[in-house]
Amino acid sequence: MIRIELLSTKNFKEDSLDNYQRTQDVKKVYRKNSGEYILVDCVYTEDWDMEKRRSVAKDISSDDYITYLAIENGEVIGFIGLKKHLVEETYMILDLMQVSATCRGQGIGRKLFDIGKDEARKAGAQALYISACSSEETIAFYKAMGAKMTNCPIKEIAEDEPYDVQMVCYVS
């Protein structure tokens, strides 16, 4: 049975993502062309090595984040990491959200995203701000959750991840 829990020292350690399957085979990505996003061919496999897994584990367990975990049989199979501090008193940043490659398509991402929207509401945010991987599947997921591409990106975030698609999902 899959449980969704707030990250704590009881359910998460620095090695909790060591077996996490962050593999994604990408075939198409969104790129801006004349001010419009279009899908273009771009074939690659996204995967995290051990250093990246440990770095993400450190980030999402820091005091800067509100993190929820999807756990099955004692293993982390998904998570959502939200920055605690609002930006421009409007946005809660959804910084990291992943579902293990072996567990996608089971509604885990939807549950995590809904929790993220609830946290944003509780914090008084108007929207979740998402700097999303530009893959076709990732953008389709966020659109299905109600997010829209924004024409008013947060400059620092957009510049830090120039190939990401900047999105917002209103929560009120």
Secondary structure, 3 states (H helix, E strand, C coil): CEEEEECCCCCCCCCCCCCCCCCEEEEEEEEEECCEEEEEEEEEEECCCHHHHHHHHHHHCCCCEEEEEEEECCEEEEEEEEECCCECCCEEEEEEEEECHHHCCCCHHHHHHHHHHHHHHHHCCCEEEEEECCEHHHHHHHHHCCCEECCCCCHHHHHHCCCCEEEEEECC
